[in-house]
Amino acid sequence: MIKSKFLIDKVNDKYFNLKAEKYAVKRYNDDILNGNAEYIELENGLGKAKFELAKAEYQENAEQIKKLSTEVEIYKARIEKLKATLNLAPVKYACNICKDTGYAEGKRCKCYYKYLTQLALESLGVSEPEDADFSSLIQNPKLAKQFKVIKNYADNFPKTQINNLIFSGNVGTGKTELAKCVLTSVKKSDNIALYLTSTELNAIFVKMHTSEVDRNLIFEVLSDADLLIIDDLGTETIYKNVTVEYLLSLVSNRIEKGKHLIITTNLTDKELLQRYNERFTSRILDKSKSLFIPFYSDDFRKLI
């Protein structure tokens, strides 16, 4: 049984190891710096200048504040110049926002949730699709408008004019490939983007329903991703009290949070209504939040 504590402990272990790596680099660099007489002299000078500056600020001595502020900056510049000449180990961060601490601006960094999401999907047996690129596609002239809208959506993510896209059309018209192109583009900008086939998502719903997984954690992972792509909606098995109910709950939650969603399906809007229900269909086809893009043309795969 997959429990949240197991996954969260693994994420925390990752940051513990990253912290240990940075500490080892810091100790190496400190040994070099503390063995350098010029560096020690400059650091002592900087400390005294800062102390005198603090006194001047307390006394509101404008002349001294100006003089000592300049002195502090000169010391800092000399120290950085000296460091550049020494054989210091470079500090490389996996995340430049939180400096591999997992926290930024007093809250969990996005990289923390990104890694937690990755572990959660791996624990569910879901693997990411291969990267796809818009430039690798030969565009069908009949679908030029669709390509333009979808490419614009990817380029401007997350500041898109509309949050949700519904690709509807026959098999082979390029819906899945274009959805994967958006996925690749969005992930490059450090957003959390998930791609699941409707069958994979349905299997996750079943596990959530039968308590095989930590329902709250998995629902949070699915709900909070910046972009969720559900591919081939309509091909999954409908399980009573599971499929439609969990799908509605997930989509509604994401819409309320203003998260982005892409659905690809072989079904028309009328067929979606017949297969699911009015509550679900009305949410994904709400014109104020979603754009329904039809893909009805010749087989797209013949053009690739």
BAFI-3210 file (N, C-alpha, C; in Angstrom, 3 decimals, decimal comma, padded with zeros to 6 digits):
// residues 304
n [1|2|3|4|5|6|7|8|9|10|11|12|13|14|15|16|17|18|19|20|21|22|23|24|25|26|27|28|29|30|31|32|33|34|35|36|37|38|39|40|41|42|43|44|45|46|47|48|49|50|51|52|53|54|55|56|57|58|59|60|61|62|63|64|65|66|67|68|69|70|71|72|73|74|75|76|77|78|79|80|81|82|83|84|85|86|87|88|89|90|91|92|93|94|95|96|97|98|99|100|101|102|103|104|105|106|107|108|109|110|111|112|113|114|115|116|117|118|119|120|121|122|123|124|125|126|127|128|129|130|131|132|133|134|135|136|137|138|139|140|141|142|143|144|145|146|147|148|149|150|151|152|153|154|155|156|157|158|159|160|161|162|163|164|165|166|167|168|169|170|171|172|173|174|175|176|177|178|179|180|181|182|183|184|185|186|187|188|189|190|191|192|193|194|195|196|197|198|199|200|201|202|203|204|205|206|207|208|209|210|211|212|213|214|215|216|217|218|219|220|221|222|223|224|225|226|227|228|229|230|231|232|233|234|235|236|237|238|239|240|241|242|243|244|245|246|247|248|249|250|251|252|253|254|255|256|257|258|259|260|261|262|263|264|265|266|267|268|269|270|271|272|273|274|275|276|277|278|279|280|281|282|283|284|285|286|287|288|289|290|291|292|293|294|295|296|297|298|299|300|301|302|303|304]
n.u [000,845|000,624|001,697|001,471|003,463|005,670|006,377|006,800|008,860|010,869|011,207|012,119|014,502|015,919|016,409|017,891|020,203|021,070|021,619|023,714|025,659|026,158|027,128|029,513|030,946|031,050|032,614|035,033|035,700|035,796|038,018|040,084|039,809|040,089|042,692|044,053|045,864|045,446|042,704|041,626|042,439|040,989|038,337|038,232|038,562|036,231|034,302|034,775|034,233|031,512|030,507|031,140|029,590|027,021|026,938|027,123|024,740|022,918|023,492|022,718|024,463|025,057|027,260|029,279|027,908|027,730|030,458|031,337|029,637|030,560|033,101|032,518|031,476|033,737|035,432|033,922|034,019|036,758|037,111|035,551|036,979|039,397|038,528|037,973|040,444|041,287|041,328|038,521|035,756|033,045|029,670|026,903|023,531|020,608|018,186|017,849|016,195|015,408|017,843|018,369|017,162|014,534|012,751|011,324|010,951|009,658|007,951|007,128|009,162|008,636|010,045|010,096|007,466|007,380|009,176|007,936|005,599|006,640|007,639|005,253|003,818|005,545|005,342|002,828|003,115|003,187|004,615|006,497|005,783|007,748|009,656|008,231|008,199|007,116|008,318|008,966|006,814|004,895|002,737|-000,698|-002,420|-005,172|-005,479|-004,238|-005,131|-005,815|-003,286|-001,951|-003,344|-002,880|-000,076|000,399|-000,821|000,925|003,327|002,762|002,130|002,041|000,259|-002,176|-004,878|-007,126|-007,848|-008,310|-008,175|-009,883|-009,362|-010,908|-011,595|-011,090|-009,309|-005,797|-005,501|-003,662|-003,971|-002,992|-000,199|000,176|-000,687|001,328|003,442|002,792|003,025|005,836|006,878|005,801|006,931|009,591|009,783|009,861|007,419|004,957|003,879|001,581|001,002|-001,438|-002,958|-006,432|-007,065|-004,960|-005,423|-007,952|-007,368|-005,891|-007,891|-009,434|-007,670|-007,514|-010,144|-010,404|-008,697|-006,050|-004,029|-002,726|-005,297|-005,766|-003,242|-002,607|-004,753|-004,247|-001,819|-002,661|-004,465|-003,059|-001,053|000,420|-000,325|-002,511|-002,784|-005,153|-005,332|-007,027|-009,674|-012,598|-012,028|-011,628|-012,694|-015,901|-016,402|-018,732|-019,689|-017,122|-015,423|-016,763|-017,510|-015,086|-013,624|-015,153|-014,897|-012,121|-011,665|-013,374|-012,188|-009,704|-010,455|-011,619|-009,343|-008,039|-006,312|-004,585|-005,841|-005,798|-007,633|-007,809|-009,826|-011,786|-014,387|-017,335|-018,795|-021,464|-021,395|-019,718|-021,382|-023,351|-021,882|-020,744|-021,792|-024,101|-023,158|-020,354|-019,706|-020,598|-018,762|-016,241|-016,734|-017,390|-017,508|-016,305|-014,078|-012,947|-011,744|-013,040|-011,660|-011,972|-010,863|-011,085|-010,216|-008,042|-005,948|-003,587|-001,142|-000,118|001,094|003,359]
n.v [-001,194|002,165|004,785|008,178|009,052|007,462|008,344|011,085|010,977|010,015|012,176|014,083|012,838|013,176|015,959|016,126|014,759|016,427|018,710|017,755|017,342|020,005|021,002|019,638|020,717|023,359|023,112|022,301|024,573|026,473|025,592|026,199|029,010|029,854|029,257|031,159|034,007|036,633|036,616|036,252|038,657|040,510|039,732|040,286|043,036|043,718|042,944|044,755|047,165|046,868|046,817|049,409|050,812|050,101|051,389|054,041|054,279|053,970|056,267|058,065|059,351|060,822|061,413|059,612|057,241|057,194|057,111|054,711|052,813|052,749|051,769|049,202|048,008|048,065|046,292|043,937|043,605|043,214|040,825|039,044|039,196|038,057|035,470|034,524|033,927|031,771|028,177|027,260|025,065|024,763|025,695|023,965|024,096|022,095|023,277|026,585|028,375|027,714|026,996|024,309|023,683|023,139|024,966|028,183|031,591|031,284|029,112|025,817|024,935|024,926|022,905|020,906|019,893|019,076|016,940|015,267|014,731|013,315|011,005|009,990|009,299|007,397|005,453|004,607|003,283|004,715|006,072|008,735|010,158|010,103|012,995|015,495|017,569|020,602|021,470|019,190|018,315|017,924|020,094|019,754|021,443|021,786|021,822|024,032|026,234|025,080|024,147|026,588|027,820|025,974|025,909|028,546|028,519|026,812|028,292|030,548|029,654|029,834|031,847|031,908|032,614|031,145|028,455|025,673|023,070|021,170|018,532|017,179|014,515|012,278|009,103|009,270|011,887|013,558|014,493|013,443|013,615|016,382|017,182|016,071|017,616|020,082|019,359|018,797|021,351|022,903|021,695|022,403|024,944|024,663|024,089|022,041|019,345|016,916|013,859|011,621|008,680|008,049|005,543|004,947|006,943|006,195|003,738|004,656|006,004|003,818|002,584|004,606|004,579|002,069|002,251|001,513|003,209|006,283|008,258|011,065|012,251|011,464|012,564|015,230|015,552|015,132|017,201|019,578|019,933|022,014|021,670|019,278|016,558|014,607|011,869|010,411|010,263|008,521|006,043|004,477|002,019|002,219|002,382|001,744|004,202|005,138|005,928|008,180|009,777|010,314|011,500|013,783|015,079|015,575|017,186|019,355|020,332|021,158|023,158|025,009|025,796|027,117|025,780|024,333|022,353|019,733|017,805|014,997|013,385|010,921|011,356|013,258|016,416|015,873|013,106|012,906|013,931|011,952|009,728|010,421|012,683|015,458|017,335|016,939|017,306|019,916|021,357|020,880|021,880|024,478|027,570|029,843|029,020|026,958|025,695|024,185|022,136|021,002|018,109|017,004|015,386|014,178|011,292|012,172|010,976|010,079|012,245|012,755]
n.w [000,000|-000,910|000,875|002,002|003,781|003,196|000,606|001,048|002,900|001,210|-000,494|001,343|002,062|-000,283|-000,294|002,027|001,247|-000,826|000,631|002,184|000,239|-000,584|001,796|002,063|-000,079|000,775|003,112|001,988|000,462|002,525|003,963|002,184|001,972|004,636|005,061|003,761|004,051|003,098|002,541|005,116|006,291|004,744|005,332|008,061|007,959|006,569|008,420|010,538|009,236|008,686|011,270|012,192|010,370|011,152|013,644|012,794|011,387|013,467|014,900|013,084|011,336|008,557|006,886|007,695|007,233|004,441|003,757|005,028|003,890|001,287|001,811|002,766|000,442|-001,154|000,190|-000,107|-002,892|-003,282|-001,917|-003,466|-005,843|-005,052|-004,410|-006,930|-007,914|-006,539|-006,032|-005,809|-005,185|-007,425|-006,673|-007,432|-008,008|-007,945|-007,986|-008,502|-007,329|-004,659|-003,727|-003,270|-000,841|-000,559|000,276|-000,358|-000,044|002,427|002,108|000,796|-001,918|-005,497|-006,731|-004,856|-004,818|-007,413|-007,487|-005,656|-007,063|-009,239|-007,945|-006,924|-009,252|-010,323|-008,348|-008,857|-011,156|-013,503|-016,365|-017,875|-021,093|-024,164|-025,153|-027,272|-030,182|-031,568|-033,906|-035,238|-036,552|-039,508|-040,783|-041,402|-043,862|-043,574|-040,896|-039,916|-038,424|-035,968|-035,106|-034,795|-032,682|-030,600|-030,423|-029,667|-027,175|-025,781|-025,944|-024,410|-021,937|-018,354|-018,833|-020,434|-022,721|-022,291|-020,090|-020,526|-022,953|-025,353|-027,369|-030,042|-032,173|-035,015|-034,874|-035,316|-036,175|-035,047|-032,470|-029,990|-030,383|-030,607|-028,088|-026,545|-027,435|-026,313|-023,632|-023,422|-023,993|-021,890|-019,619|-019,914|-018,954|-016,252|-015,091|-013,446|-015,077|-016,121|-017,817|-018,676|-019,839|-020,422|-019,524|-017,735|-015,830|-014,953|-013,759|-011,607|-010,225|-009,409|-007,612|-005,718|-004,832|-003,683|-001,635|-002,032|-002,344|-000,968|-000,801|-000,474|-000,893|-003,557|-004,946|-004,466|-005,820|-008,481|-008,716|-008,285|-010,158|-012,634|-015,263|-016,572|-018,659|-020,173|-022,024|-024,779|-023,737|-023,042|-023,909|-021,782|-019,337|-017,888|-014,569|-012,084|-009,748|-009,604|-011,986|-013,431|-011,255|-009,841|-011,865|-012,412|-009,934|-009,858|-012,173|-011,616|-009,286|-010,239|-012,048|-010,313|-008,960|-010,922|-012,579|-015,445|-018,168|-020,530|-022,734|-024,768|-027,167|-028,910|-029,111|-029,886|-028,804|-028,167|-027,868|-025,677|-023,693|-023,656|-022,773|-020,303|-017,933|-017,569|-015,733|-015,659|-018,396|-018,858|-017,399|-018,635|-021,123|-020,830|-022,186|-021,221|-019,952|-021,373|-024,529|-027,291|-029,632|-032,792|-034,607|-037,464|-040,115|-042,756|-042,108|-039,821|-039,270|-041,643|-042,676|-041,279]
ca.u [000,000|001,431|001,280|002,107|004,671|006,755|006,795|007,321|010,177|011,817|011,490|012,953|015,830|016,571|016,913|018,946|021,416|021,516|022,207|025,000|026,596|026,537|027,918|030,854|031,590|031,310|033,756|036,228|036,015|036,177|039,399|040,969|039,733|040,615|044,141|044,594|046,064|044,830|041,255|041,335|042,604|039,862|037,120|038,296|038,316|034,814|033,539|034,919|033,531|030,076|030,211|031,180|028,449|025,836|026,992|026,822|023,309|022,218|023,724|022,186|025,575|024,965|028,591|029,935|027,157|028,149|031,850|031,474|028,932|031,514|034,187|031,983|031,380|035,100|035,882|033,194|034,538|038,104|036,961|035,081|038,086|040,353|037,921|038,053|041,808|041,542|040,799|037,322|034,836|031,798|028,445|025,878|022,241|019,586|017,157|018,433|015,215|015,491|019,217|018,310|016,680|013,131|011,932|011,571|010,042|008,910|007,042|007,725|009,518|007,958|010,832|009,696|006,227|007,688|009,794|006,894|004,719|007,368|007,655|003,888|003,467|006,363|004,789|001,592|003,465|002,964|005,864|006,311|005,986|008,936|009,471|007,773|008,530|006,278|009,080|009,112|005,547|004,534|001,380|-001,749|-003,012|-006,553|-005,450|-003,332|-005,715|-005,681|-001,869|-001,601|-003,930|-002,226|001,306|000,302|-001,139|002,166|004,329|002,384|001,787|000,650|-000,559|-002,961|-006,167|-008,109|-007,081|-008,544|-008,333|-010,459|-009,090|-011,883|-011,476|-010,863|-007,998|-004,772|-005,503|-002,560|-004,356|-002,058|001,134|000,165|-000,775|002,674|004,269|002,490|003,620|007,279|007,104|005,445|007,908|010,866|009,748|009,827|006,077|004,623|002,942|001,314|000,336|-002,002|-004,033|-007,656|-006,994|-004,067|-006,111|-009,048|-006,750|-005,546|-009,161|-009,818|-006,783|-007,946|-011,451|-010,244|-007,696|-004,744|-003,062|-003,146|-006,229|-005,594|-001,988|-002,685|-005,697|-003,554|-000,845|-003,392|-005,182|-002,208|-000,128|000,109|-001,031|-002,856|-003,255|-005,848|-005,328|-007,973|-010,845|-013,682|-011,594|-011,504|-013,874|-016,667|-016,676|-019,794|-019,313|-015,690|-014,896|-017,376|-017,504|-013,734|-013,257|-015,854|-014,286|-010,794|-011,771|-013,984|-011,184|-008,682|-011,061|-011,753|-008,002|-007,500|-005,256|-004,768|-006,238|-005,977|-008,259|-007,964|-010,886|-012,358|-015,816|-017,845|-019,364|-022,705|-021,031|-019,199|-022,549|-024,017|-021,045|-020,518|-023,047|-024,202|-022,314|-018,973|-019,595|-020,766|-017,529|-015,124|-017,122|-017,736|-016,777|-015,553|-012,848|-012,432|-011,868|-013,266|-010,957|-012,269|-009,830|-011,740|-009,511|-007,347|-005,058|-002,424|000,092|000,388|001,812|004,551]
ca.v [000,000|003,371|005,781|009,471|009,195|006,823|009,228|012,340|010,657|009,906|013,547|014,709|012,224|013,813|017,275|015,887|014,407|017,629|019,580|017,155|017,620|021,425|021,202|019,122|021,719|024,527|022,816|022,300|025,969|027,166|025,204|026,977|030,426|030,094|029,088|032,246|035,165|037,832|036,485|036,498|040,096|041,201|039,414|041,050|044,433|043,843|042,858|046,023|048,200|046,658|047,206|050,871|051,280|049,935|052,457|055,298|054,278|054,193|057,672|058,851|060,173|060,647|061,442|058,344|056,174|057,203|056,679|053,315|051,995|052,593|050,912|047,832|047,510|047,848|045,027|042,834|043,443|042,645|039,424|038,288|039,144|037,087|034,140|034,122|033,472|030,562|026,938|026,910|024,151|025,458|025,223|023,801|023,768|021,477|024,321|027,885|029,181|027,433|026,580|022,908|023,547|022,724|026,097|029,476|032,634|030,812|027,997|024,754|025,317|024,154|021,715|019,887|019,274|018,430|015,650|014,456|014,290|012,291|009,781|009,475|008,647|006,185|004,469|004,120|002,581|005,593|006,633|009,910|009,891|010,723|014,392|015,767|018,942|021,157|021,620|017,898|017,984|018,503|020,517|019,583|022,763|021,827|021,982|025,139|027,067|024,340|024,177|027,939|028,030|025,085|026,379|029,792|028,094|026,289|029,356|031,552|028,994|029,604|033,041|031,628|033,305|030,209|027,421|024,284|022,749|019,856|018,107|016,151|014,138|010,878|008,504|009,575|013,287|014,291|015,053|013,007|014,158|017,807|017,284|015,779|018,789|021,066|018,814|019,025|022,793|023,391|021,170|023,099|026,176|024,267|023,854|020,644|018,925|015,488|013,247|010,322|008,196|007,902|004,218|005,087|007,754|005,380|002,747|005,391|006,224|002,554|002,410|005,574|004,163|000,851|002,576|000,909|004,304|007,400|008,992|012,515|012,653|011,298|013,558|016,516|015,545|015,282|018,476|020,754|020,087|023,203|021,186|017,858|016,112|013,315|011,450|009,357|010,155|007,805|004,670|003,752|001,307|002,976|001,638|002,377|004,951|005,457|006,666|009,493|010,545|010,797|012,388|015,043|015,704|016,053|018,296|020,485|020,861|021,866|024,376|025,945|026,299|027,837|024,980|024,087|020,996|019,373|016,505|014,541|012,375|010,595|011,617|014,603|016,988|015,155|011,768|013,085|014,087|010,652|008,763|010,868|013,308|016,879|018,108|016,849|017,891|021,368|021,941|020,875|022,595|025,849|028,416|030,883|028,424|025,896|025,838|022,904|022,190|019,804|017,553|016,085|015,522|012,953|010,722|013,032|010,187|009,916|013,469|012,902]
ca.w [000,000|-001,044|001,845|001,780|004,594|002,462|-000,485|001,599|003,466|000,100|-000,939|002,372|001,937|-001,429|000,122|003,015|000,493|-001,529|001,651|002,567|-000,859|-000,530|003,009|001,767|-000,937|001,617|003,981|001,139|000,142|003,763|004,289|001,304|002,323|005,984|005,015|002,956|004,939|002,512|002,720|006,532|006,515|004,114|006,081|009,308|007,590|006,222|009,669|011,258|008,476|008,893|012,648|012,229|009,589|011,997|014,631|012,108|011,073|014,728|015,248|011,963|010,830|007,110|006,262|007,999|006,554|003,037|003,689|005,423|002,895|000,180|002,300|002,811|-000,931|-001,643|000,800|-000,758|-004,251|-003,181|-001,501|-004,634|-006,794|-004,529|-004,550|-008,337|-008,197|-005,761|-006,596|-005,052|-005,868|-007,792|-006,030|-008,453|-007,403|-008,787|-008,070|-008,161|-006,602|-003,219|-003,406|-002,832|000,531|-000,600|000,717|-000,996|000,450|003,577|001,823|-000,002|-003,288|-006,535|-007,036|-003,876|-005,299|-008,692|-007,186|-005,021|-008,152|-009,992|-007,141|-006,818|-010,513|-010,418|-007,426|-009,466|-012,386|-014,658|-016,889|-018,728|-022,521|-024,748|-025,549|-028,634|-030,556|-032,625|-035,144|-035,903|-037,192|-040,796|-040,523|-042,394|-044,132|-043,094|-039,445|-039,612|-037,361|-034,712|-034,724|-034,370|-031,353|-029,634|-030,264|-028,906|-025,808|-025,194|-025,858|-023,420|-020,673|-017,958|-019,080|-021,631|-022,742|-021,751|-019,377|-020,908|-024,362|-025,623|-028,744|-030,405|-033,579|-035,355|-034,604|-036,312|-036,636|-034,417|-031,171|-028,947|-030,663|-030,276|-026,633|-026,033|-027,744|-025,279|-022,409|-023,467|-023,921|-020,553|-018,650|-020,078|-018,164|-014,839|-014,587|-013,187|-016,123|-016,072|-018,971|-018,344|-020,690|-019,631|-018,890|-016,580|-014,828|-014,412|-012,860|-010,388|-009,516|-008,768|-006,456|-004,719|-004,323|-002,881|-000,601|-002,297|-002,288|-000,123|-001,666|-000,363|-001,525|-005,012|-005,461|-004,414|-006,916|-009,736|-008,714|-008,173|-011,285|-013,438|-016,455|-016,615|-019,962|-020,175|-023,423|-025,208|-022,878|-023,701|-024,202|-020,514|-018,848|-016,901|-013,342|-011,315|-008,540|-009,627|-013,136|-013,662|-010,015|-009,554|-012,968|-012,160|-008,758|-010,228|-013,125|-010,912|-008,370|-011,026|-012,591|-009,193|-008,630|-012,072|-013,196|-016,871|-018,513|-021,937|-022,928|-026,147|-027,221|-030,215|-029,001|-030,131|-027,603|-027,875|-027,391|-024,322|-022,834|-023,552|-022,048|-018,929|-017,512|-017,896|-014,809|-016,133|-019,735|-018,773|-016,870|-019,598|-022,343|-020,477|-023,130|-020,517|-019,420|-022,243|-025,977|-027,957|-030,921|-033,595|-035,481|-038,389|-041,395|-043,145|-041,089|-039,592|-039,227|-043,010|-043,016|-040,443]
c.u [000,883|000,903|002,081|003,408|005,874|007,282|007,420|008,687|011,236|012,181|012,409|014,371|016,612|017,186|017,987|020,264|021,967|022,205|023,586|026,064|027,094|027,400|029,349|031,627|031,966|032,523|035,056|036,663|036,456|037,613|040,403|040,995|040,361|042,123|044,825|044,653|045,375|043,300|040,869|041,410|041,413|038,562|037,076|037,991|036,854|033,960|033,589|034,154|032,017|029,653|030,140|029,999|027,169|025,768|026,601|025,341|022,481|022,310|023,206|023,224|025,684|026,330|029,321|029,238|027,599|029,556|031,994|030,744|029,833|032,631|033,747|031,941|032,754|035,650|035,215|033,751|035,925|038,052|036,520|036,179|039,122|039,818|038,059|039,429|042,142|040,856|039,589|036,423|033,542|030,599|027,346|024,587|021,323|018,438|017,756|017,476|015,370|016,901|019,253|017,942|015,252|012,184|012,329|010,505|009,107|007,936|007,756|007,967|008,796|008,716|010,491|008,466|006,444|008,276|008,787|005,939|005,363|007,363|006,271|003,494|004,272|005,798|003,495|001,849|003,234|004,297|005,558|006,524|007,268|008,612|009,018|007,991|007,650|007,006|009,217|007,845|005,406|003,052|000,455|-002,388|-004,435|-006,620|-004,566|-003,847|-005,563|-004,244|-001,479|-002,100|-003,178|-000,785|001,332|000,023|000,132|003,188|004,034|002,025|002,622|-000,274|-001,318|-004,296|-007,269|-007,353|-007,166|-008,760|-008,898|-010,213|-010,055|-011,746|-011,191|-009,480|-007,038|-004,742|-004,484|-002,850|-003,329|-000,675|001,208|000,068|000,596|003,636|004,051|003,136|005,115|007,606|006,874|006,470|009,246|010,926|009,527|008,436|005,884|003,537|002,811|000,601|-000,138|-003,009|-005,274|-007,672|-006,114|-004,765|-007,235|-008,524|-006,354|-006,798|-009,598|-008,973|-007,154|-009,241|-011,342|-009,178|-006,382|-003,633|-003,591|-003,989|-005,970|-004,337|-002,095|-003,642|-005,047|-002,545|-001,539|-004,048|-004,259|-001,200|-000,550|-000,670|-001,285|-003,385|-003,885|-006,029|-006,330|-009,134|-011,983|-013,323|-011,491|-012,804|-014,586|-016,983|-017,692|-019,247|-017,830|-015,359|-015,464|-017,286|-016,126|-013,259|-013,886|-015,211|-012,933|-010,876|-012,350|-012,971|-010,125|-009,238|-011,210|-010,420|-007,374|-006,359|-005,611|-005,017|-006,330|-006,566|-008,270|-008,987|-011,327|-013,855|-016,156|-018,413|-020,656|-022,412|-020,439|-020,348|-023,252|-023,220|-020,881|-021,829|-022,997|-023,290|-020,866|-018,807|-019,709|-019,506|-016,420|-015,455|-017,591|-016,878|-015,985|-014,215|-012,190|-012,645|-011,966|-012,666|-011,234|-011,099|-010,511|-011,125|-008,921|-006,397|-003,787|-001,114|000,681|001,249|003,108|005,752]
c.v [001,248|004,422|007,069|009,613|008,595|007,749|010,513|012,123|010,561|011,285|014,238|014,146|012,872|015,159|017,152|015,595|015,617|018,590|019,073|017,431|019,061|021,713|020,737|020,116|022,943|024,294|022,834|023,732|026,745|026,839|026,004|028,440|030,722|029,875|030,180|033,514|036,417|037,799|036,789|037,986|040,884|040,961|040,186|042,522|044,673|043,824|044,156|047,137|048,084|047,102|048,729|051,468|051,188|051,026|053,794|055,406|054,542|055,663|058,631|059,853|059,955|060,577|060,124|057,165|056,063|056,647|055,182|052,367|051,725|051,638|049,444|047,233|047,230|046,534|043,835|042,555|042,808|041,173|038,567|038,152|038,119|035,669|033,607|033,578|032,166|029,347|026,443|025,981|024,905|024,841|025,179|023,330|023,097|022,450|025,635|028,766|028,986|027,034|025,198|022,738|023,007|023,824|027,361|030,447|032,103|029,690|026,973|025,233|024,415|022,868|020,570|019,139|018,570|017,043|014,712|013,900|013,165|010,960|009,148|008,722|007,361|005,084|003,870|003,392|003,390|006,191|007,806|009,535|010,534|012,154|014,488|017,243|019,399|021,191|020,318|017,499|018,673|018,833|020,275|020,948|022,892|022,071|023,146|026,001|026,391|024,391|025,533|028,202|027,224|025,518|027,660|029,504|027,629|027,395|030,338|030,968|029,553|030,787|032,893|032,362|032,447|029,012|026,030|024,124|021,335|019,541|016,969|015,815|012,662|010,406|008,912|011,001|014,154|014,858|014,721|013,611|015,636|018,023|017,032|016,928|019,876|020,638|019,113|020,490|023,328|022,934|021,900|024,363|025,890|024,175|022,363|020,244|017,411|015,038|011,864|009,927|008,043|006,554|004,254|005,856|006,955|004,334|003,401|005,648|004,970|002,324|003,375|005,101|002,956|001,012|001,838|001,956|005,356|008,338|010,499|012,996|012,576|012,309|014,937|016,629|015,807|016,660|019,681|020,928|021,285|022,823|019,690|017,561|014,733|012,912|010,317|009,163|009,500|006,380|003,826|003,028|002,167|002,069|002,418|002,984|005,323|006,414|008,074|010,369|011,137|011,773|013,757|015,798|016,314|017,275|019,537|021,157|021,671|023,186|025,435|026,571|027,088|027,106|024,665|022,601|020,849|017,969|016,183|013,409|012,128|010,930|013,067|015,149|016,271|013,757|011,824|013,187|012,751|009,687|009,151|011,471|014,804|017,726|018,121|017,577|019,409|022,047|021,990|021,633|024,017|026,808|029,533|030,365|027,439|026,222|024,446|022,994|020,911|019,416|016,528|016,288|014,172|012,522|011,547|012,259|009,998|011,119|013,634|012,191]
c.w [000,000|-000,076|001,659|002,557|003,872|001,367|000,035|002,245|002,372|-000,429|000,059|002,353|000,797|-001,009|001,190|002,303|-000,267|-000,560|002,065|001,505|-000,797|000,688|002,788|000,898|-000,112|002,513|003,197|000,853|001,379|004,167|003,457|001,731|003,680|006,074|004,211|003,803|004,406|002,710|004,162|006,840|005,946|004,878|007,399|009,040|007,272|007,489|010,454|010,568|008,663|010,296|012,775|011,462|010,418|013,058|014,007|011,776|012,333|015,138|014,174|011,446|009,320|006,441|006,460|007,300|005,107|002,881|003,966|004,468|001,707|000,571|002,328|001,410|-001,530|-001,091|000,114|-002,153|-004,234|-002,797|-002,689|-005,678|-006,362|-004,705|-005,972|-008,691|-007,471|-006,387|-005,790|-005,870|-006,205|-007,067|-007,106|-007,788|-008,414|-008,991|-007,608|-007,376|-005,099|-002,777|-002,755|-001,363|000,563|-000,166|-000,037|-000,520|001,537|003,315|000,953|-001,436|-004,288|-006,859|-006,088|-004,385|-006,637|-008,453|-006,527|-006,073|-008,942|-009,242|-007,058|-008,083|-010,703|-009,527|-007,960|-010,774|-013,643|-015,087|-017,810|-020,191|-023,017|-025,152|-027,000|-028,927|-031,707|-033,966|-035,913|-036,663|-038,549|-040,724|-041,716|-042,624|-043,607|-041,584|-039,003|-038,463|-036,007|-034,204|-034,152|-032,943|-030,292|-029,371|-029,437|-027,432|-025,101|-024,966|-024,733|-022,058|-019,522|-018,225|-020,399|-021,558|-022,145|-021,185|-019,984|-022,409|-024,484|-027,093|-029,082|-031,883|-033,759|-034,933|-035,718|-036,797|-035,912|-033,053|-030,085|-029,150|-030,292|-028,767|-025,999|-026,325|-026,699|-023,963|-022,347|-023,302|-022,514|-019,515|-018,742|-019,232|-016,678|-014,245|-014,330|-014,165|-016,114|-017,338|-018,552|-019,416|-019,813|-018,909|-017,648|-015,463|-014,163|-013,434|-011,538|-009,556|-008,767|-007,523|-005,336|-004,041|-003,395|-001,795|-000,786|-002,265|-001,315|-000,987|-001,652|-001,078|-003,046|-005,622|-005,485|-005,558|-008,254|-009,844|-008,845|-009,299|-012,128|-014,696|-016,305|-018,012|-019,792|-021,629|-023,662|-024,247|-023,656|-024,039|-022,935|-020,184|-017,809|-015,715|-012,509|-010,031|-008,500|-010,775|-013,259|-012,425|-009,716|-010,634|-012,768|-011,007|-009,106|-011,126|-012,445|-009,988|-009,110|-011,583|-011,507|-008,819|-009,777|-012,744|-014,655|-017,155|-020,029|-021,984|-024,413|-026,149|-028,655|-030,258|-029,354|-028,822|-027,194|-027,323|-025,979|-023,327|-022,607|-022,673|-020,580|-018,400|-017,768|-017,004|-015,277|-017,467|-019,693|-018,255|-017,922|-020,889|-022,061|-021,313|-022,453|-020,014|-020,382|-023,716|-026,590|-029,357|-031,690|-034,486|-036,395|-039,757|-041,769|-042,031|-040,982|-039,679|-040,625|-043,407|-042,252|-041,086]
res [m|i|k|s|k|f|l|i|d|k|v|n|d|k|y|f|n|l|k|a|e|k|y|a|v|k|r|y|n|d|d|i|l|n|g|n|a|e|y|i|e|l|e|n|g|l|g|k|a|k|f|e|l|a|k|a|e|y|q|e|n|a|e|q|i|k|k|l|s|t|e|v|e|i|y|k|a|r|i|e|k|l|k|a|t|l|n|l|a|p|v|k|y|a|c|n|i|c|k|d|t|g|y|a|e|g|k|r|c|k|c|y|y|k|y|l|t|q|l|a|l|e|s|l|g|v|s|e|p|e|d|a|d|f|s|s|l|i|q|n|p|k|l|a|k|q|f|k|v|i|k|n|y|a|d|n|f|p|k|t|q|i|n|n|l|i|f|s|g|n|v|g|t|g|k|t|e|l|a|k|c|v|l|t|s|v|k|k|s|d|n|i|a|l|y|l|t|s|t|e|l|n|a|i|f|v|k|m|h|t|s|e|v|d|r|n|l|i|f|e|v|l|s|d|a|d|l|l|i|i|d|d|l|g|t|e|t|i|y|k|n|v|t|v|e|y|l|l|s|l|v|s|n|r|i|e|k|g|k|h|l|i|i|t|t|n|l|t|d|k|e|l|l|q|r|y|n|e|r|f|t|s|r|i|l|d|k|s|k|s|l|f|i|p|f|y|s|d|d|f|r|k|l|i]
***
